[in-house]
Structures are given as structure tokens and as C-alpha cells.
Amino acid sequence: MVTLLMNLLSACVRRPSSKKLLVGGSDALGQQNGLLWYKDFGQHVNGEFSVAVFQANKLLEDRSQIESGSLSLMDSGPFGSFVGIYDGHGGPEVAQYITNHLFGHIKRLMTEQQSMSVDVIRKAIQATEDGFLSLVSQQWPLNPHIASVGSCCLVGIVCDGAIYVSNLGDSRAILGRLVKATGEILAMQLSAEHNASIESIRKELQSMHPNDPQIVVLKHNVWRVKGLIQISRSIGDAFLKKAEYNREPLDAKFRLRETFRKPILSAEPSISTQKVHPNDQFIIFASDGLWEQISNQDAVNIVQNNPRKGIARRLVKAAIVQAAKKREMRYSDLMKIDRDVRRHFHDDISVTVLFLDSNLISNSSSRKGPVVSLRAGSLTQPIK
């Protein structure tokens, strides 16, 4: 019955074709300009949104999506908005897999439990992880590379007057809250990060692997788990979770000299929840490509002090401007550098800004609002 409902829902919700997304002109379904894909402005159940993605890698490894309308398989609700930012590494396969499956698991579990909850999100992420690891098992003999790819996974859900944020890795969700006494916007980080550059994460890894002095290694002035990867939690990265993949035919650069008994990386998300405050203005969801260039407060100030339309693109440009300054070069010169080589200057950048309208949020339990299903990255092809 659930499968039938899913099929009916898929038939009713038109997904934009790649052809429509990649042409210039109207912003109805998004536009592409060189390595930049963007949708400057749209409406979701709880307000408005803006999305932008900029490619730096040879293959775009970031994926992101926004879904708004009914979050369950039942059209009667609950109504809300879903944002996902999936920062892939080693390739785009895991980020694409998350895009294709995670939201479907959330809808199924919400239908079963009749509500949104931390448990729904945790189980949906575990189902996505299990599904990809099953795929690795199937493809391993002919495609061993699939055991070495992974992805961060940042999810934000605004539903029934609450904000749920779940994270694996080092993408980030920042809430902009108005301080009425001063008129300033306070930047509040809603997501916990799992990067070995953070001392508490290194201590966590060391406590979980007390007999492994090489669990975190400082390599080229960057802390890495087993000298290979910066994050301690992800979806995928099967070669660091199951010892059976720590062998040939996996490429030697990924194989560890010693075997391991317990998973080195985890797929256990950090999840927070809070009620929407009347002064909550917007949430910025972005991959690490943005946050390694600009601070939380700077990002919030940019959103607050500029028009909503095109604000995600403006954040991407601010990040690239900073990347150029670090290399003592002009923004215009950096923009001439093609993908792949550009990765030496900055990473793929994915940004979604979700504006919050308190009036719409207070009525969202009974108001269907616009149905949105937008996926950025999976429809963005490398420029030939």
C-alpha cells in the first residue's frame, strides 16, 4: 500500500527536467550560468527561499534539495518544508543516493508514526545509510571505488511550528534571529559539526578508539581521521566502516595497513529541535565550501542587509571573493579558472536560504501552501 501511495505521489508531483533547469531566461525552475546553478526566488509553505550551487570539482560533488508541501504520504499533512545539503567527497555517488532516497524515507516514516520527530529523522538517515552500504556490497566486485565515496548530510525541517536540524559532517545551518532591542540579527548555529579540526571531535575519536594512536593524524597541517578524511561522521565511506572493504581491489591509497574491528566513522547524526521564535527571520543551510570562506555572522549580515531575491547567489559570490583575497588575486581572475583546477582555490558551494514567515508557520498545520520539489546538483552537468 505504501509503495502504491509513493507511486501515485510521484506521478502527481512534476519534477523539472534537466533541459528546463539548464536554460537561461526564466527563473521559474532555475537557471545555469557556467559553473553556477541558481534559483533566485521561490515560495515554500513557511515563507520564501533562494538557492545557489557553484561547482569547483571536476564533477560536482555537492547535491541539495528543497521539498515543501505535505511531508507525509497523506496529502492531509503535516505540511512543512524540508532542506537537504549533501556535500559529497571522493565522488558524487553518495550525495546523489541521499538525494534520491532520504526524503522518501522521511515521508514513509512520518506516515507510519503520524508525526515529525527526532526518531523519524534518525531512522530515515539509518535507512539511507543501510541502503547505500547494501549497494556497495552489490557493486564491490566490479566497482570497488564505490566503497571509498561518502557524503556529509545536513537536513533541516520546519514543521508544526518547530525547526529540526540533523547533521553528519561539517555542513552548517545558521539561524538569523532579530534582536528587537537593537535591530541587529543574531547568528545562531543550529547544527553540530563533526570535523577532526575541532578538538572535541578528536577527543571523541580517541575515546572511542583508545588503542589506536593513529586514529587522528595531523597531515599537511590538517587533522584527518586515519590520515585520510577530515570528518568523523558521514553516509557511505564503507571502507572506513567495514573491514571487508579494506583490501584489494580497493585503490591502495584508501587501504589501511592494519585491519579494524569497530567502524572508524559513524553514521549517527547530531539532531537538534526547537520551536520557531517570532523573531526568527531565516535559516542559511550551506556546505563547508561556504563556511570555510565566511563566518556565521557575516553570512547572516549579508542576508539581512540585501534583497531576498538572489540572496543565495550573493552568499556564493561573497565566499568566492574571500577565496580570491586569500590568494591575493582578483575575483574576476578567479572566475576565469575552470572546474577541477578551481578546487585548489575553493570547494563546491551549495547554499539554500529559507526565510521564515511567522504568520504562515502558525497556520502551517492546516494550510497546504505551494508544493515545491527542487533538486540542485543532480541536474547540473559538468560544462564541456
C-alpha positions, 0 to 999 in steps of 0.5 A: 500500500505504501509503495502504491501511495509513493507511486501515485505521489510521484506521478502527481508531483512534476519534477523539472527536467534537466533541459528546463533547469539548464536554460537561461531566461526564466527563473521559474525552475532555475537557471545555469550560468557556467559553473553556477546553478541558481534559483533566485526566488521561490515560495515554500509553505513557511515563507520564501527561499533562494538557492545557489550551487557553484561547482569547483570539482571536476564533477560536482560533488555537492547535491541539495534539495528543497521539498515543501508541501505535505511531508507525509504520504497523506496529502492531509499533512503535516505540511512543512518544508524540508532542506537537504545539503549533501556535500559529497567527497571522493565522488558524487555517488553518495550525495546523489543516493541521499538525494534520491532516497532520504526524503522518501524515507522521511515521508514513509516514516512520518506516515507510519508514526503520524508525526515529525520527530527526532526518531523519524529523522534518525531512522530515515538517515539509518535507512539511507545509510543501510541502503547505500552500504547494501549497494556497495556490497552489490557493486564491490566486485566490479566497482570497488571505488564505490566503497571509498565515496561518502557524503556529509548530510545536513537536513533541516525541517520546519514543521508544526511550528518547530525547526529540526536540524540533523547533521553528519559532517561539517555542513552548517545551518545558521539561524538569523534571529532579530534582536528587537532591542537593537535591530541587529540579527543574531547568528545562531548555529543550529547544527553540530559539526563533526570535523577532526579540526575541532578538538572535541571531535578528536577527543571523541575519536580517541575515546572511542578508539583508545588503542589506536594512536593513529586514529587522528593524524595531523597531515599537511597541517590538517587533522584527518581521521586515519590520515585520510578524511577530515570528518568523523561522521558521514553516509557511505565511506564503507571502507572506513566502516567495514573491514571487508572493504579494506583490501584489494581491489580497493585503490591502495591509497584508501587501504589501511595497513592494519585491519579494524574491528569497530567502524572508524566513522559513524553514521549517527547524526547530531539532531537538534529541535526547537520551536520557531521564535517570532523573531526568527527571520531565516535559516542559511543551510550551506556546505563547508565550501561556504563556511570555510570562506565566511563566518556565521555572522557575516553570512547572516549580515549579508542576508539581512542587509540585501534583497531576498531575491538572489540572496543565495547567489550573493552568499556564493559570490561573497565566499568566492571573493574571500577565496580570491583575497586569500590568494591575493588575486582578483575575483574576476581572475578567479572566475576565469579558472575552470572546474577541477583546477578551481578546487585548489582555490575553493570547494563546491558551494551549495547554499539554500536560504529559507526565510521564515514567515511567522504568520504562515508557520502558525497556520502551517498545520492546516494550510497546504501552501505551494508544493515545491520539489527542487533538486540542485546538483543532480541536474547540473552537468559538468560544462564541456 
